[in-house]
Amino acid sequence: MRILYLLIPMALGVIGVALWAFLWAVRTGQFDDLEGPAHRILMDDDDPRIPQYGRRPDDNKSLNDREN
């Protein structure tokens, strides 16, 4: 019976830590966009690896690297 005096406060402490961690995650926006990372891995914005014959060397730059 005396072990309950130790286990109940420990269980409440664990529940308190879990609740704090959940509330922290909600407040910092960890659950805002659940589908974005899953779709982001499907979108490939790297340069293509297929060789482009007949193109000039500066055509191989991505759109972000080009100056206007």
N, C-alpha and C positions, 0 to 999 in steps of 0.2 A: 504494500500500500504506500510505503514511503517513496517508492520510485516514481509514483504519479506526481509528487511534488516537484520532481525534477523534469519529468517528461512533458508535462503540460506547459510550463513556461518555455521550454525549448521548442515545442511545436508551435506555440504562439510566436516565438521569435522567428522561426523559419517562415511562417505564413506572413509575418510582417516584412521580412526581407523580400520575399517573392512579390508581395503587393507593391512595395516601394519600387522594385525593378520594373514591374509592369507599368506603373504610373510614370516612371522616368522615361520608359520607351515610348509611351503615348505622347508625353509632353514634348519630347525631342523630335517627333515626327518619324519614328521608325516604321510606323504602319501606314503612312500617308499614301505611298504608291507601291502596291503589292505586285502589280503586273508589269511595271516599267522595266525592272531588271531582267525579267524573263524575255521581254521583247527586245531589249537592247542587245542581247547576245546574238540574236538572229540578224540584226542589221550590221552589215559589214561596211565600214566606211574607209577601209584601207585601199591602197592602189591595187588594181588587178595584177595578178601574177602571170597572166598570159602575155607573152611578148607581143608588142605592137610593132609590126614591121612597116617600114615606110613612113614613120613619124619622126619628127624632129626631136632632138634630145630634151628641149624644154617643154615639150608637150606631155612629158611623163610626170610633170609636177601635178600634185593634186590641186583642186580648186582653191584650197585654203592657202597654199604656198604662192600662188600667182599674185603679181602686183597688177593693179588696174592701169 
